[in-house]
Amino acid sequence: MHVAPVGGTAVQDHVALAEIELCGELIIAASAADEDRLSLESIDEVLRVAEERSAAD
C-alpha cells in the first residue's frame, strides 16, 4: 500500500478547486435566499452562466 507523504507535495486539481468554489457560492446563495429553493435564474446568476456564454461567442 502506498501512502502519500505528509508535507508540501500536495497536487492541486484546479478543476476540482473551481467546482468546490462554485458549490460554496451556491450554498451561500441558497442560505441567503428568502425562498425555499433558488430559481434557475438565480442559480445561473451565481454560476455566471451568462458570462460564460458571452465569452464563448
C-alpha positions as CSV (number, residue, x, y, z in Angstrom):
1,M,0.0,0.0,0.0
2,H,1.3,3.4,-1.0
3,V,0.6,6.4,1.3
4,A,1.2,9.9,0.1
5,P,3.9,11.7,2.1
6,V,2.8,14.4,4.5
7,G,4.1,17.8,3.6
8,G,4.4,20.3,0.7
9,T,3.8,17.7,-2.0
10,A,0.1,18.2,-2.4
11,V,-1.1,18.2,-6.0
12,Q,-3.8,20.8,-6.8
13,D,-6.6,19.9,-9.2
14,H,-7.6,23.3,-10.5
15,V,-10.9,22.0,-12.0
16,A,-11.9,20.4,-8.7
17,L,-11.0,23.5,-6.8
18,A,-13.1,25.6,-9.1
19,E,-16.1,23.2,-8.7
20,I,-15.7,23.4,-4.9
21,E,-15.7,27.2,-5.1
22,L,-18.9,27.2,-7.2
23,C,-20.6,24.8,-4.8
24,G,-19.7,27.1,-1.9
25,E,-21.1,30.1,-3.7
26,L,-24.4,28.1,-4.4
27,I,-24.6,27.1,-0.7
28,I,-24.1,30.8,0.4
29,A,-26.8,32.0,-2.1
30,A,-29.2,29.3,-1.0
31,S,-28.8,30.1,2.7
32,A,-29.3,33.8,2.0
33,A,-32.4,33.2,-0.2
34,D,-35.8,34.2,1.0
35,E,-37.4,31.3,-0.8
36,D,-37.2,27.5,-0.1
37,R,-35.3,27.0,-3.3
38,L,-33.2,29.0,-5.7
39,S,-34.8,29.7,-9.0
40,L,-33.0,28.5,-12.2
41,E,-32.3,32.1,-13.0
42,S,-30.7,32.6,-9.6
43,I,-28.5,29.5,-10.0
44,D,-27.4,30.7,-13.4
45,E,-26.5,34.1,-11.9
46,V,-24.5,32.6,-9.1
47,L,-22.7,30.3,-11.6
48,R,-22.2,33.2,-14.0
49,V,-23.7,31.2,-16.9
50,A,-24.4,34.3,-19.0
51,E,-20.8,35.4,-18.7
52,E,-19.5,32.1,-19.8
53,R,-21.9,32.0,-22.8
54,S,-20.7,35.6,-23.8
55,A,-17.1,34.5,-23.5
56,A,-17.7,31.5,-25.7
57,D,-19.2,33.6,-28.6
